Amino acid sequence: MPTFDLSTTPAAEARADLLVLPFFEGRQPGPGVADVGKALGGDLMAAAKAHDVSGKLGDTLTVPTLGRIPASSVLLVGLGPKSGVGEQQLRKAAMRAGSRGSKFGAVATTLGQVGDDAAASAHALAEGMALGAYAFTKYKQRPIDGNAKGSSLKKVLVLADGGKGAGGAQRAVKAAMKRGQVYADASNWARDLVNTPSIDATPAFLAGEAEKMAKAGGLKVKVWTKAELKRGGFGGILGVGSGSANEPRMVEVTYTGAGASAKPIAITGKGITFDSGGLSIKQADWMETMKDDMSGAAATLAVMRALTLLKPKVNVITAIPFAENMPSGSAIRPGDVLHHWGGKTSEVLNTDAEGRLVLADVLAFLAERKPRVLIDSATLTGAAMVAVGGDLWAVMGNDQTLIDDLLAAGDAEGEPGWQLPLWKGYRRLIESTVADVKNVGNRYGGAITAALFLAEFVGDTPWAHLDVAGPAFVDGSNDWWPRGGTGSPARTILRYIESHA
């Protein structure tokens, strides 16, 4: 990942392989554009017009400098309408710049000069550049764009004007850049975990990665083996993992940033390392991206990793279930009843509705610890994608303040969500004749009935459930993300925790 530094060097004098300059819709020049154009002996906005580049958000145009300024090339990046530019637009423009700049070793930019709040702009810039420069190349021998190791970007020089770069403002900007980089690095680490194929990213492997991360950051960690889970009564995790040769695990990680008496924030995420559907097997093409079914768990671990660097004054606990859902002679069957942590039972009618079964155990386990709030994230239902599409996560829960705060954090981080109703009238759809609850309702309102199932295990704890089936993984690619994991909703949850420290 690139490092970030601040300088008051004029853009036309900055030494870099690539100089990134912003401009606005209608070809209005941003900071540095006019001076660099003058130094090059031309008009950069005229060049944009000649190439039919208008300055819409994400527009780019590369211009060679021919040795007339120290930078080798100039990249113009569009920010959209000048009146509407905020953190969201800056982050997206920076992501585009990070992607384009990943072939270069050193990049300089005036993007941080855009916006009313210098620190907020710096956070969005560093975060976006680091997210955009990400590449997953672990399994690649054939080079990507001529570079077998992925991104070459090592250093980003953020060019500030004299006013914003002086004194206390300079220190605030540097701190904000560091914070933005921590957010992005944590999210990119989660992306690495999600993008790793399931043949390697087994429950034992992911538990090991969690343990290494925790020990490196000075966090308390405990890994529960299959035998320990059996003694503890974690029937959901054991049941889902029973069909696989790769035994399940549960990982507890604890961050202590406040006094021992302070109630913690509890977070968890679904950690299904591969989801075949079990005996209720998926059709083949639906399995192609099922390595992503541990995205919620990866995001949860990424949050814990970032906390060791940000050090907010808050206590955070987590318990994360890892299991592989496979069909075999030892797999759970439709009609089986599982005994969860805390004593409640669930009737399994569809083994492909397995995420809620493993989360039930850890939600009950964490709720017993009386946290301030309890947050889970999971690639739980296709129904959530039907409801809100691929860009948004769906949120439901029993505490409106918590939900509102998570929605605000998601908006601030460019990971937006949308609230669905936790309509208690649908509880009748998951009523079982042989157990406390059954794991599926009918075909309608599937995201809601899944959340109602989870609600059975949280008691009175203030709780919110984020169904991230859409935004956690991009199948193919889109305007901002390459194919693969996005790290969502790690940055949202991290922003929430920091704002409640």
C-alpha positions as CSV (number, residue, x, y, z in Angstrom):
1,M,0.0,0.0,0.0
2,P,1.2,3.5,-0.7
3,T,2.5,5.9,1.9
4,F,1.1,9.5,2.0
5,D,3.0,12.7,2.7
6,L,2.1,16.4,2.6
7,S,3.9,19.2,0.7
8,T,3.2,22.8,-0.2
9,T,5.2,22.5,-3.4
10,P,3.4,24.0,-6.4
11,A,1.8,21.4,-8.7
12,A,4.0,22.5,-11.7
13,E,7.1,21.9,-9.6
14,A,6.2,18.5,-8.0
15,R,8.5,15.6,-8.7
16,A,6.4,12.5,-9.4
17,D,5.8,9.9,-12.1
18,L,2.2,11.0,-12.3
19,L,0.6,14.3,-11.3
20,V,-3.2,14.0,-10.6
21,L,-5.2,17.2,-11.1
22,P,-9.0,17.6,-10.4
23,F,-11.5,19.4,-12.7
24,F,-15.2,19.9,-12.6
25,E,-18.1,19.2,-14.9
26,G,-18.3,21.7,-17.7
27,R,-14.4,21.6,-17.8
28,Q,-13.9,24.0,-14.9
29,P,-10.3,23.8,-13.7
30,G,-9.5,22.6,-10.2
31,P,-6.5,23.4,-8.1
32,G,-3.2,23.4,-10.1
33,V,-4.8,22.9,-13.5
34,A,-4.2,26.5,-14.8
35,D,-0.6,26.7,-13.5
36,V,0.3,23.3,-14.9
37,G,-1.3,24.2,-18.2
38,K,0.7,27.4,-18.4
39,A,3.9,25.5,-17.6
40,L,3.2,23.1,-20.3
41,G,2.5,25.9,-22.8
42,G,-1.1,24.9,-23.4
43,D,-4.7,24.7,-22.0
44,L,-5.5,21.5,-20.3
45,M,-9.3,22.2,-20.4
46,A,-9.0,22.6,-24.2
47,A,-7.3,19.2,-24.3
48,A,-10.2,17.8,-22.3
49,K,-12.6,19.3,-24.8
50,A,-10.7,17.9,-27.7
51,H,-11.0,14.4,-26.2
52,D,-14.7,14.9,-25.3
53,V,-14.0,14.6,-21.6
54,S,-16.4,16.8,-19.7
55,G,-15.4,16.5,-16.0
56,K,-18.2,14.1,-14.9
57,L,-17.3,12.2,-11.8
58,G,-14.7,9.6,-12.7
59,D,-13.8,11.1,-16.1
60,T,-10.1,10.8,-16.8
61,L,-7.6,12.1,-19.3
62,T,-3.8,11.5,-19.4
63,V,-1.6,14.1,-20.9
64,P,2.2,13.7,-21.4
65,T,4.4,16.5,-20.1
66,L,7.3,16.0,-22.6
67,G,9.7,17.0,-19.9
68,R,8.4,20.5,-19.5
69,I,7.6,20.0,-15.8
70,P,9.1,17.5,-13.3
71,A,6.1,15.1,-13.4
72,S,6.2,12.6,-16.3
73,S,2.5,12.7,-17.0
74,V,-0.6,14.5,-15.9
75,L,-3.9,12.7,-15.1
76,L,-7.0,14.9,-15.1
77,V,-9.8,13.4,-12.9
78,G,-13.4,14.6,-13.1
79,L,-15.2,15.5,-9.9
80,G,-18.7,16.2,-11.3
81,P,-20.5,19.5,-10.6
82,K,-18.4,21.9,-8.6
83,S,-21.2,22.9,-6.3
84,G,-21.8,19.3,-5.2
85,V,-18.3,18.1,-4.3
86,G,-17.9,16.5,-0.9
87,E,-16.2,13.5,0.7
88,Q,-18.2,11.0,-1.5
89,Q,-17.0,12.6,-4.8
90,L,-13.5,13.1,-3.6
91,R,-13.2,9.4,-2.5
92,K,-14.5,8.1,-5.8
93,A,-12.2,10.4,-7.8
94,A,-9.3,9.3,-5.6
95,M,-10.3,5.7,-6.2
96,R,-10.1,6.3,-10.0
97,A,-6.8,8.1,-9.6
98,G,-5.5,5.2,-7.4
99,S,-6.5,2.7,-10.1
100,R,-4.9,4.7,-12.9
101,G,-1.9,5.6,-10.8
102,S,-1.2,2.0,-9.7
103,K,1.3,1.6,-12.6
104,F,3.4,4.4,-11.3
105,G,5.8,4.4,-8.3
106,A,5.1,8.0,-7.1
107,V,2.0,10.2,-7.6
108,A,1.5,13.8,-6.6
109,T,-2.0,15.4,-6.5
110,T,-3.9,18.5,-5.6
111,L,-7.1,16.6,-5.0
112,G,-6.9,17.3,-1.3
113,Q,-7.4,21.0,-1.9
114,V,-11.0,20.4,-3.0
115,G,-13.7,20.7,-0.3
116,D,-14.5,23.0,2.6
117,D,-12.9,20.7,5.3
118,A,-9.2,20.1,4.6
119,A,-9.0,17.2,7.1
120,A,-12.1,15.5,5.7
121,S,-10.8,15.9,2.2
122,A,-7.5,14.4,3.2
123,H,-9.2,11.4,4.8
124,A,-11.3,10.7,1.7
125,L,-8.3,11.2,-0.6
126,A,-6.0,8.8,1.2
127,E,-8.7,6.2,1.6
128,G,-9.8,6.4,-2.0
129,M,-6.3,6.3,-3.4
130,A,-5.4,3.2,-1.4
131,L,-8.7,1.5,-2.2
132,G,-8.3,2.2,-5.9
133,A,-4.7,1.0,-6.1
134,Y,-5.6,-2.5,-4.7
135,A,-4.9,-5.5,-6.8
136,F,-5.2,-9.2,-5.8
137,T,-2.3,-11.0,-7.5
138,K,-1.5,-13.9,-5.2
139,Y,-2.3,-16.5,-7.7
140,K,-1.2,-14.7,-10.8
141,Q,1.8,-15.6,-12.9
142,R,0.7,-13.6,-16.0
143,P,1.4,-9.9,-15.4
144,I,-1.4,-7.4,-14.8
145,D,-0.7,-4.4,-17.0
146,G,2.9,-5.4,-17.2
147,N,3.4,-5.8,-13.4
148,A,3.1,-9.3,-12.0
149,K,3.0,-8.0,-8.5
150,G,-0.1,-5.8,-9.1
151,S,0.2,-2.1,-8.0
152,S,3.5,-0.3,-8.2
153,L,2.3,2.7,-6.3
154,K,4.5,3.3,-3.3
155,K,4.2,7.0,-2.5
156,V,1.5,9.7,-2.8
157,L,2.5,13.3,-2.3
158,V,-0.5,15.4,-1.4
159,L,0.0,19.0,-2.5
160,A,-1.6,21.6,-0.1
161,D,-1.9,25.3,-0.6
162,G,-0.1,27.6,1.8
163,G,-3.2,28.3,3.9
164,K,-4.4,24.7,4.4
165,G,-0.9,23.3,4.8
166,A,0.4,25.5,7.5
167,G,0.6,25.0,11.3
168,G,-2.2,23.2,13.1
169,A,-4.1,22.7,9.8
170,Q,-1.1,20.8,8.5
171,R,-1.0,18.5,11.5
172,A,-4.8,17.8,11.2
173,V,-4.4,17.0,7.5
174,K,-1.6,14.6,8.1
175,A,-3.6,12.9,10.9
176,A,-6.6,12.6,8.6
177,M,-4.5,11.1,5.8
178,K,-3.1,8.5,8.2
179,R,-6.6,7.7,9.4
180,G,-7.9,7.3,5.8
181,Q,-5.0,5.0,5.0
182,V,-5.8,2.8,8.1
183,Y,-9.4,2.5,7.0
184,A,-8.4,1.5,3.4
185,D,-5.6,-0.8,4.5
186,A,-8.0,-2.7,6.8
187,S,-10.6,-2.9,4.1
188,N,-8.0,-4.1,1.6
189,W,-6.9,-6.8,4.0
190,A,-10.5,-8.0,4.2
191,R,-10.6,-8.0,0.4
192,D,-7.6,-10.3,0.4
193,L,-9.3,-12.7,2.7
194,V,-12.5,-12.7,0.7
195,N,-10.6,-13.1,-2.6
196,T,-8.6,-16.1,-1.4
197,P,-10.1,-19.3,-2.9
198,S,-12.0,-21.5,-0.4
199,I,-9.5,-24.4,-1.0
200,D,-7.0,-22.3,0.9
201,A,-9.3,-20.1,3.0
202,T,-10.6,-22.9,5.2
203,P,-12.1,-22.3,8.7
204,A,-8.7,-23.2,10.2
205,F,-6.8,-20.9,7.9
206,L,-9.1,-17.9,8.6
207,A,-8.9,-18.6,12.4
208,G,-5.1,-18.6,12.0
209,E,-5.1,-15.3,10.2
210,A,-7.3,-13.8,12.9
211,E,-5.0,-15.1,15.6
212,K,-1.9,-13.7,13.8
213,M,-3.6,-10.3,13.4
214,A,-4.8,-10.2,17.0
215,K,-1.4,-11.1,18.4
216,A,0.4,-8.6,16.2
217,G,-1.9,-5.9,17.4
218,G,-1.8,-6.8,21.1
219,L,-5.4,-8.0,21.2
220,K,-6.8,-10.8,23.3
221,V,-7.7,-13.8,21.1
222,K,-9.2,-17.3,21.6
223,V,-9.8,-19.9,18.9
224,W,-12.5,-22.5,19.6
225,T,-11.9,-25.9,18.0
226,K,-14.6,-28.3,17.0
227,A,-14.2,-30.2,20.2
228,E,-14.5,-27.0,22.3
229,L,-17.5,-25.9,20.3
230,K,-19.1,-29.3,21.0
231,R,-18.5,-29.0,24.7
232,G,-19.8,-25.4,24.6
233,G,-23.1,-26.3,22.9
234,F,-22.6,-24.3,19.6
235,G,-25.0,-26.5,17.6
236,G,-25.5,-24.1,14.8
237,I,-21.8,-23.8,13.9
238,L,-21.3,-27.6,14.4
239,G,-24.4,-28.5,12.3
240,V,-23.5,-26.3,9.3
241,G,-19.9,-27.5,9.4
242,S,-20.7,-31.2,9.9
243,G,-20.7,-32.0,6.2
244,S,-17.2,-30.8,5.5
245,A,-13.8,-32.3,6.0
246,N,-12.6,-28.9,7.1
247,E,-13.7,-28.6,10.7
248,P,-15.4,-25.4,12.0
249,R,-13.9,-22.8,14.3
250,M,-15.1,-19.8,16.3
251,V,-12.8,-16.9,17.0
252,E,-13.1,-14.4,19.9
253,V,-11.1,-11.2,19.7
254,T,-11.2,-8.4,22.3
255,Y,-10.0,-4.8,22.0
256,T,-9.8,-2.9,25.3
257,G,-9.5,0.9,24.8
258,A,-11.6,2.0,27.7
259,G,-11.9,1.0,31.4
260,A,-12.7,-2.5,32.3
261,S,-16.1,-1.4,33.6
262,A,-17.2,0.2,30.3
263,K,-19.7,-1.8,28.3
264,P,-18.3,-3.0,25.0
265,I,-19.6,-2.7,21.5
266,A,-20.1,-6.2,20.1
267,I,-19.6,-7.0,16.4
268,T,-19.7,-10.2,14.4
269,G,-20.0,-11.5,10.9
270,K,-21.0,-14.5,8.9
271,G,-18.0,-16.7,8.2
272,I,-19.1,-19.4,5.7
273,T,-15.9,-20.2,3.9
274,F,-17.7,-21.9,1.1
275,D,-21.4,-22.3,0.6
276,S,-22.5,-25.2,-1.7
277,G,-25.9,-25.1,-0.1
278,G,-25.3,-28.4,1.7
279,L,-27.8,-31.1,0.9
280,S,-30.1,-28.3,-0.4
281,I,-27.4,-27.8,-3.0
282,K,-27.1,-24.7,-5.1
283,Q,-27.1,-24.8,-8.9
284,A,-23.6,-24.7,-10.3
285,D,-23.3,-21.1,-11.5
286,W,-24.6,-19.8,-8.1
287,M,-21.6,-21.4,-6.4
288,E,-19.0,-19.6,-8.5
289,T,-18.6,-16.7,-6.1
290,M,-19.4,-18.5,-2.9
291,K,-15.9,-18.0,-1.5
292,D,-17.4,-14.5,-0.6
293,D,-19.8,-16.0,1.9
294,M,-17.4,-15.0,4.7
295,S,-17.3,-11.4,3.8
296,G,-19.1,-10.3,7.0
297,A,-16.5,-12.2,9.0
298,A,-13.6,-10.6,7.0
299,A,-15.0,-7.2,7.6
300,T,-15.4,-7.8,11.3
301,L,-11.7,-8.9,11.5
302,A,-10.7,-5.9,9.5
303,V,-12.4,-3.6,12.0
304,M,-10.5,-5.2,14.9
305,R,-7.2,-4.8,12.9
306,A,-7.8,-1.1,12.4
307,L,-8.7,-0.5,16.0
308,T,-5.2,-1.5,17.0
309,L,-3.8,1.4,15.0
310,L,-6.5,4.0,15.6
311,K,-6.8,3.2,19.4
312,P,-10.2,4.7,20.1
313,K,-11.3,4.8,23.8
314,V,-13.9,2.1,23.6
315,N,-14.1,-1.6,24.3
316,V,-15.0,-3.9,21.4
317,I,-15.6,-7.6,21.5
318,T,-16.4,-10.1,18.8
319,A,-17.1,-13.8,18.3
320,I,-16.9,-15.0,14.7
321,P,-18.1,-18.4,13.4
322,F,-16.3,-20.1,10.6
323,A,-17.7,-23.2,8.8
324,E,-17.9,-24.7,5.4
325,N,-21.3,-25.8,4.2
326,M,-20.9,-29.0,2.1
327,P,-23.0,-32.0,1.2
328,S,-21.9,-35.4,2.5
329,G,-23.1,-38.4,4.5
330,S,-22.5,-36.5,7.7
331,A,-24.2,-33.2,6.7
332,I,-27.3,-31.9,8.4
333,R,-30.6,-32.8,6.6
334,P,-33.8,-30.9,6.1
335,G,-36.0,-31.7,9.1
336,D,-33.1,-31.8,11.6
337,V,-33.2,-29.8,14.8
338,L,-30.2,-27.9,16.1
339,H,-29.5,-26.9,19.7
340,H,-27.9,-23.4,19.8
341,W,-25.8,-21.7,22.4
342,G,-28.2,-20.6,25.2
343,G,-30.7,-23.5,24.7
344,K,-32.9,-22.4,21.8
345,T,-33.6,-24.9,19.0
346,S,-34.1,-24.4,15.3
347,E,-35.6,-26.7,12.7
348,V,-33.5,-26.8,9.5
349,L,-35.8,-27.0,6.5
350,N,-33.3,-25.7,4.0
351,T,-29.6,-26.3,4.5
352,D,-28.8,-23.4,2.2
353,A,-30.2,-21.0,4.8
354,E,-27.1,-21.8,6.9
355,G,-25.7,-18.3,7.7
356,R,-28.4,-17.6,10.2
357,L,-27.7,-20.9,11.9
358,V,-24.1,-20.1,12.7
359,L,-24.9,-16.4,13.6
360,A,-27.6,-17.6,16.0
361,D,-24.9,-19.2,18.2
362,V,-22.6,-16.2,18.3
363,L,-25.4,-13.6,18.7
364,A,-26.7,-15.5,21.7
365,F,-23.1,-15.8,23.0
366,L,-22.3,-12.1,22.6
367,A,-25.7,-11.0,24.0
368,E,-24.9,-12.8,27.2
369,R,-22.0,-10.4,27.7
370,K,-24.4,-7.4,27.9
371,P,-22.8,-5.2,25.3
372,R,-23.9,-1.6,24.6
373,V,-25.0,-2.6,21.1
374,L,-24.6,-5.7,19.0
375,I,-23.9,-5.5,15.2
376,D,-23.8,-8.3,12.7
377,S,-23.0,-8.2,9.0
378,A,-23.6,-11.1,6.6
379,T,-24.0,-12.0,3.0
380,L,-27.2,-13.5,4.2
381,T,-29.9,-13.4,1.5
382,G,-30.4,-12.9,-2.2
383,A,-33.7,-11.4,-1.1
384,A,-31.9,-8.4,0.2
385,M,-30.4,-7.9,-3.3
386,V,-33.8,-8.2,-4.8
387,A,-35.0,-5.5,-2.4
388,V,-32.2,-2.9,-2.6
389,G,-29.9,-4.0,-5.4
390,G,-26.2,-4.6,-5.5
391,D,-25.0,-1.2,-4.3
392,L,-26.7,-1.0,-0.9
393,W,-26.7,-3.1,2.2
394,A,-30.0,-3.7,4.0
395,V,-30.3,-3.0,7.7
396,M,-32.9,-4.2,10.2
397,G,-32.9,-4.3,14.0
398,N,-34.5,-3.5,17.3
399,D,-32.9,-0.1,18.0
400,Q,-33.7,2.8,15.7
401,T,-30.9,5.0,17.1
402,L,-28.3,2.3,16.3
403,I,-29.8,1.8,12.8
404,D,-29.8,5.6,12.1
405,D,-26.2,5.9,13.3
406,L,-25.0,3.0,11.1
407,L,-26.8,4.5,8.1
408,A,-25.1,7.8,8.7
409,A,-21.7,6.1,9.1
410,G,-22.3,4.2,5.8
411,D,-23.2,7.4,4.0
412,A,-20.0,9.1,5.3
413,E,-17.8,6.2,4.2
414,G,-19.3,5.7,0.8
415,E,-20.9,2.4,1.8
416,P,-24.6,3.3,1.8
417,G,-27.3,1.2,3.2
418,W,-31.1,1.2,3.4
419,Q,-33.5,0.2,6.2
420,L,-36.0,-2.6,5.7
421,P,-38.8,-3.2,8.2
422,L,-38.3,-5.9,10.9
423,W,-42.0,-6.6,10.5
424,K,-43.0,-8.8,13.5
425,G,-46.1,-10.0,11.8
426,Y,-43.9,-12.2,9.6
427,R,-42.7,-14.1,12.7
428,R,-45.5,-16.5,12.0
429,L,-43.8,-17.6,8.8
430,I,-40.8,-19.1,10.8
431,E,-42.9,-20.7,13.5
432,S,-41.9,-24.4,13.8
433,T,-44.1,-27.3,15.0
434,V,-41.1,-29.2,16.5
435,A,-38.6,-26.5,17.5
436,D,-38.5,-22.9,18.8
437,V,-38.1,-21.5,15.3
438,K,-37.5,-22.8,11.7
439,N,-34.8,-21.5,9.5
440,V,-36.9,-20.4,6.5
441,G,-40.3,-18.9,5.7
442,N,-42.0,-18.8,2.4
443,R,-40.4,-17.2,-0.8
444,Y,-41.5,-13.7,0.1
445,G,-39.8,-11.2,2.4
446,G,-36.8,-13.5,2.8
447,A,-34.5,-10.8,4.1
448,I,-37.0,-9.9,6.8
449,T,-37.7,-13.5,7.9
450,A,-34.0,-14.2,8.0
451,A,-33.5,-11.1,10.3
452,L,-36.5,-12.2,12.4
453,F,-34.7,-15.6,12.9
454,L,-31.6,-13.7,14.2
455,A,-33.7,-11.5,16.4
456,E,-34.7,-14.7,18.4
457,F,-31.2,-14.9,19.7
458,V,-30.3,-11.3,20.8
459,G,-32.9,-10.8,23.5
460,D,-33.2,-7.2,24.6
461,T,-29.7,-6.2,23.5
462,P,-29.8,-3.2,21.1
463,W,-29.0,-4.9,17.8
464,A,-28.7,-4.2,14.1
465,H,-28.2,-6.7,11.3
466,L,-26.5,-5.6,8.0
467,D,-27.3,-7.9,5.0
468,V,-24.4,-7.1,2.7
469,A,-25.1,-9.7,0.0
470,G,-25.0,-7.0,-2.7
471,P,-22.1,-4.7,-2.0
472,A,-19.6,-7.1,-0.3
473,F,-18.6,-8.7,-3.6
474,V,-18.6,-7.5,-7.2
475,D,-19.3,-10.2,-9.7
476,G,-17.6,-8.9,-12.8
477,S,-16.6,-5.3,-12.3
478,N,-18.2,-1.9,-12.2
479,D,-17.2,1.7,-12.5
480,W,-15.3,1.8,-9.2
481,W,-14.5,-1.8,-8.1
482,P,-12.7,-4.7,-9.9
483,R,-14.2,-8.1,-9.6
484,G,-14.0,-9.5,-6.1
485,G,-14.4,-8.4,-2.5
486,T,-14.9,-4.8,-1.6
487,G,-14.4,-5.0,2.2
488,S,-17.9,-3.7,2.9
489,P,-19.1,-2.9,5.5
490,A,-15.8,-2.7,7.4
491,R,-15.4,1.1,7.0
492,T,-19.0,1.7,8.0
493,I,-18.6,-0.2,11.3
494,L,-15.3,1.3,12.0
495,R,-16.7,4.8,11.5
496,Y,-19.6,4.0,13.8
497,I,-17.2,2.7,16.5
498,E,-15.0,5.7,16.3
499,S,-17.9,8.1,16.5
500,H,-19.1,6.3,19.7
501,A,-15.8,6.1,21.5
